[in-house]
Amino acid sequence: QVQLVESGGGLVQAGDSLRLSCAASGRTFVYRPMAWFRLAPGKERELVAALSSSGSSSYYADSVKGRFTISRVNAKNTGYLQMNSLKPEDTAVYYCAAGRGLDYGLRLRVEDYSDWGQGTQVTVSS
């Protein structure tokens, strides 16, 4: 099992940027796919972005394409979500998730992820 801790959330104005970090410890992070999900009031949990273990393949929800970038630095056991041009509709709790070990694919389902962080709040005002 890998432990994940998100950081970097906060309250910002529309048009601002934030970078979320996901620090991993415990079992190795390097061989696992990762993703960022978000949960907003009154909405279902949404996959925001996903990244393969090597960082070579990625997926983005249509609502964030061109604005968000998912990345990872395996040598630091850390994943990131760079969020630019933030909008009020981006307001949510953001969760980092890691998939199962020795999986080199790009995983897009909640069921593909075995370990989750506690979440970090992102609030974007008009």
N, C-alpha and C positions, 0 to 999 in steps of 0.2 A: 504494500500500500504506500502511496505517496501522499504527503500532506501539502496542501496548497493554501497560501495566504495572499489575498488580494490587497492592493493599496493604490492610492492615487485618485480616488474619487473626491467629490466635493461639490460645492455650489458655484456655478459659473453663469455668465451671460451668454445669450445666443450669439453665435459666431466665434466664441472662444474655443480653445483646445485643451484637452487633457490627455495624459498618458497613464493608463492603468498598468500595473505590474502584477505578476503572479509568481511568487517565490515558492519553489518546490523543495521539499526535504523528505528524508526517509528513503524509500525505494527510488531507483534511478528514474529520471525524467526523460532521458535522452531518446529512448526507444518508443515513447508513447505519443500518439497523436494528442492534440489539445484543441480546445475551443473556448469561445466566450459566448455565454448566454445572458439574456437579460429578462427581468420580470418587472412589468409595470402594472400599476393598479388597474384592475378590470380587464387585463389581457392575459393571454396564455404565455407560458415561457417560450421565448423566441431564440433561435440560433442566430447569433450576430455574425460570427466568423469562425472558421475552423482552419487548422493547419496540420499538415502531416508531420511525422516525427523528425524528418530531415529539414523541414521548412520549405520544401520544393513545390508543394501543392497547397492551394488555399481556396477557400470558399467565402463569399460574402452575401449577406442578405441584400436584396435589391434596395432596401431603404437606406443602406449605409455605403453602398458602392461609390467609390470616388472620394469618400470622406474619411473612412476608417482604414487602418492597416494593422493586420495581425502579424506578429513576428515572434521569434524565440531566439535565445542565445543558450544553446545546450550546455556550453562550457560553464555557464553561470547558473544553470538549472532554473532559468527564469523565462517566462513568457510575457508578452506585452500586447496592449491594444492602444494604438495611437488614434485619437479621435479629434478630428478637425471639423471646423464649421458646424459646431454643435447646434442642435435645434431643440426647442422645448419638448418635442415628441421623443427625444432620446432619453428623457428622464426615466430612470429605472434603477433597480438594484442589478449590478453586473456581477456575474459569477464566472470564475475560471474553472475549467474541468479538464481532467486528463483521462485518456483512454487506457486500454490494457496494454501490457508490455509486449514488446516484439511485434508490434502492429505498425506496418509501414504505409498503411492506406490513409485516405482522407475520409473521416467519419462524420456523419451528419445527423445522427439520431441520438436522442437522449439516452437510449439503451446502450449505446456504444461507450458511454463514459462511466467509469467506476469510481472516480474520486473527484470531489468538489470542494471548492473553497467556501468561506462563510459569506461572501458577497461584499461589495462596496457600493455605497449609494452615489449616484450621479444625478444632480439636479441642475437643470438648465432653465433659467428664467428668460422672459421675453425682454 
